């Protein structure tokens, strides 16, 4: 018996990285997992052990998101858990005017999260139960010199999560904001601002942390374990916020932006 037997879970950004790890963890506990990304295939979903299905959907497109969520409810009767993992990150210096990358950062990280939550919320309210998990970042709390727009986008996700939770008090719903630090994913592989990358000490096209999991870099499964902890907590327990970083990661004062 799994801890999530019978639960229907939607995971965005599920084709790789943290999203794939979260989908794997939820399926491993018996959940029916709908793996969502722009280009995901059923072959990719079927490679995950458990009850999984792939749905190709761009979270930036509100109509497509609503159709995806409504389709999940029609097919499975409910949506119990939504984990918003879809996200992009570009190292850019403001003076280098990377407008397209800034727009995509806001669209995917901010609009995407709002679109998915907005589409699922009426179904959860009707059921008087449900759990949103939004993956923000430690960048929501700590300023990084070449991540100004990303910092702001992830701060938006954190504040949005707090506001959504406040609105949902008394409804039976839960909202969790998970804030990962450095994690071995391909999040920086499409960066092209060489000056910004040099300032941050990262290699354009590389896996975060060089893929070396340890005291300085998390594995995606570490973040998935945090998500699993939140969604399997007793129904009366709200895990509102989880900051999870590599043991030895230190970038300034992580509480400097807390309100």
Order of alpha helices (4+ residues) and beta strands (2+ residues): beta-alpha-beta-alpha-beta-alpha-beta-alpha-alpha-beta-alpha-beta-alpha-alpha-beta
